[in-house]
Amino acid sequence: MLRNDRRRGQWMLMGPERLLVLDEMALAVVRACVGAEIADVAAGIDRLTVEYDAPRTEVAADVLEMLTDLRNKGYVVT
């Protein structure tokens, strides 16, 4: 679950019995690729490729690695 801690001015992912404070890039990936309103991860990767003017293959590799890590740690459910 993505939450904004306004008191601390930080975005974080909440998992079972824990939370993860997100840096700017991790927040961009989560917003683009995770959630009920997101069509699919590929669309999020396309969006990030345009937003950061970066090669799609590099963006895809980084995003998939991060999402896999978040899934393995229980922050993202597929």
Secondary structure, DSSP 8 states (H G I E B T S, - for coil): -EEEETTTTEEEEEETTEEEE--HHHHHHHHHH-STT---HHHHHHHHHHHTT--HHHHHHHHHHHHHHHHHTTSS--
